[in-house]
Amino acid sequence: MLHIQQLSKKYKGADYYSVSNLDLDILEGEIFGILGPNGAGKTTLISMLCSLIKPTSGTFTINNLDYINDKKELKQLIGIVPQEYALYPSLTAYENLSYFGSMYGLHGKILKESIYLYLDKMGLLEFANKKIEIFSGGMKRRINLIASILHQPKILFLDEPTVGVDVQSKNVIIDHLKQLNKQGTTIVYTSHHLNEAEHFCTRVAIIDHGKIIVQGQPKKLITSNEKAHNLEDVFIAFTGKELRDHV
Amino acid sequence: MYKLWASIYKEFLLLIRDVGGLTILFVMPLVLIITITLIQDSSFKSIQQSKITILIVDNDKGMISSTIFEGMRAQNLFEIIVKEKESEVEELVFKGTYQLAIVIPKNLSKDLELKISQNVEGVLADFGLENEETSATKIEISTKEVRLYFDPAIQQSFKTSIKSGIDKMISKIETESIYKAFQEQLSDDDSSFTFNSEKFITFNEITPKLKEDEVLPNSAQHNVPAWTLFAIFFIIVPLSINMVKEKSQGTFVRLRTNPVSYSIVLAGKTVVFLTVCLIQFFLMVLIGVYLFPVLGLPSLGVSGKLFLAFIVALFSGLAAVGLGLLLGTVAKSQEQAAPFGATFVVVLAALGGVWVPVFMMPNFMQFISNLSPMNWGLNAFYDVFLRNVGLLEILPEIGLLFLFFLATTIISIIYNNKKNAV
């Protein structure tokens, strides 16, 4: 599904590569977790895969579509749930979803039914006509997710989709993502919630300094490390305990 | 097409949900145009109706000073306060208590009379008409100076008009004195008619005509187009803020991942904000036509001009929206977009001739003015409202406005594509 080859990104004026010669293959139907400390290159990697920033070198294809030559078709295939809410606060949930759905070419009855279906699944149907500005963080996260899946993407990128939400909202989001995955959507997600990633992902990669340092199924990574009881132990073992404060 | 429609609808919703912003967008230009026209009209009337207090120190106490007093009273523009000392009026005017003082020099009437008599006698002597009573020796008469004191805060234009008024009054006195002197020398009977001192040359302003109705340019014909254009161009502030907000909210990031081109996003904004400009234009026209007369202001004459004025407003709106799109594309924060946008509109208005007519600007500024889209718009509006021209005559100006819109929009798209190239 996703084939990444020698992908690198060095920001203008930066001393080091945020992503460096990264190779990765993500298979169709996987829930793939990209884990790493702050500044490891997770968001940069996701941003390149979503056509938000230009790679310095390297290439990638999604469903055999090249990110340079097949940009338009590729955008139609992917969905992105950004870290920010990325919604218009003064518009209602329905209006936001209707607009973003339209940008994928959806309209009329199909769009309307799709919006109400997802709002219902996410427990937000009664708030369809309420403005986003009065929504709680968890409600906004769920709308943020719906806005990215209305067009039923083949691959969904999520950049910390459960950050700042309560357990209830988190569970709804994760359950729905699992359901989407069962329906055939490949999921690539970044998170600092290692416990969540351990149970949610079919495979994870831990990246640091822009490079993948280990990848595999969470359970196998835990069992292959003698001192590890969970994914967090594996994470610490590979990335260390040092703070990662740098600019 | 559906994406464009969805973009237009979204922009429309964003606009109408911001009630405060919407009110400012429509009400402030109306407040602006009413205030400016009231001020300009009242300052125009004040010269004609209200009285300006003038301090006069009359050291002459003769024919000239009494003529100046009479002349000023007759004009009904001035209220005269007579003071004794020049130092006193100097202090009062320079402190701003009064705006103007005139000091008439000692013996002005006597010396002027003497000077004219000497000159007339000299002329007549050249013609062999020397009077028997003519004095044998000429007395040397020094030039006289009427001193004017102005409040330093007074504008140059006011000073110039006052100076010119007094100069005109003194010239008249001099002329009449010369006539009188000749008459005295040539006729034994002072009451007999010799010279006709009535004005020979008069002025008649011919105004452009539209069919049978004569159009007299008034403050409404000048102000409504000028300030409508100013309001139209102010659209760049809310438009650029709208775009910067999308960047800070993250919605622009989402749009960049969507299969939609930047030109569709801009087209949606163009349609909605252009509509706002046109509504502003119609509101301004309505105010000019219906509210101005109620407020005692001259009415805006739109008979036979509305369609062409609408065309000018449409293309001016396009130019303004293009500028807003460019600013919104380039600006990174509201702190950049809002102050820059507001200041830039004021600069464009100044260059465009909204405050000071372009022909009064220095040559270099006149050249720069030709590059201001507000200048093109204002000229086109004046062509329609004051010069009564047809569509052909305004084509160059609306063509430039349209090219400006195309240029700014294309630059916005190129800039965005380059900046966000993947």
Boltz contact constraints between the chains, C-beta under 6 A:
constraints:
  - contact:
      token1: [A, 50]
      token2: [B, 257]
      max_distance: 6.0
  - contact:
      token1: [A, 51]
      token2: [B, 422]
      max_distance: 6.0
  - contact:
      token1: [A, 52]
      token2: [B, 256]
      max_distance: 6.0
  - contact:
      token1: [A, 54]
      token2: [B, 421]
      max_distance: 6.0
  - contact:
      token1: [A, 54]
      token2: [B, 422]
      max_distance: 6.0
  - contact:
      token1: [A, 72]
      token2: [B, 259]
      max_distance: 6.0
  - contact:
      token1: [A, 75]
      token2: [B, 259]
      max_distance: 6.0
  - contact:
      token1: [A, 76]
      token2: [B, 259]
      max_distance: 6.0
  - contact:
      token1: [A, 80]
      token2: [B, 257]
      max_distance: 6.0
  - contact:
      token1: [A, 82]
      token2: [B, 250]
      max_distance: 6.0
  - contact:
      token1: [A, 82]
      token2: [B, 253]
      max_distance: 6.0
  - contact:
      token1: [A, 84]
      token2: [B, 250]
      max_distance: 6.0
  - contact:
      token1: [A, 86]
      token2: [B, 250]
      max_distance: 6.0
  - contact:
      token1: [A, 86]
      token2: [B, 251]
      max_distance: 6.0
  - contact:
      token1: [A, 86]
      token2: [B, 254]
      max_distance: 6.0
  - contact:
      token1: [A, 88]
      token2: [B, 251]
      max_distance: 6.0
  - contact:
      token1: [A, 90]
      token2: [B, 17]
      max_distance: 6.0
  - contact:
      token1: [A, 91]
      token2: [B, 13]
      max_distance: 6.0
  - contact:
      token1: [A, 95]
      token2: [B, 13]
      max_distance: 6.0
  - contact:
      token1: [A, 99]
      token2: [B, 6]
      max_distance: 6.0
  - contact:
      token1: [A, 99]
      token2: [B, 10]
      max_distance: 6.0
  - contact:
      token1: [A, 102]
      token2: [B, 3]
      max_distance: 6.0
  - contact:
      token1: [A, 102]
      token2: [B, 6]
      max_distance: 6.0
  - contact:
      token1: [A, 103]
      token2: [B, 258]
      max_distance: 6.0
  - contact:
      token1: [A, 103]
      token2: [B, 260]
      max_distance: 6.0
  - contact:
      token1: [A, 107]
      token2: [B, 2]
      max_distance: 6.0
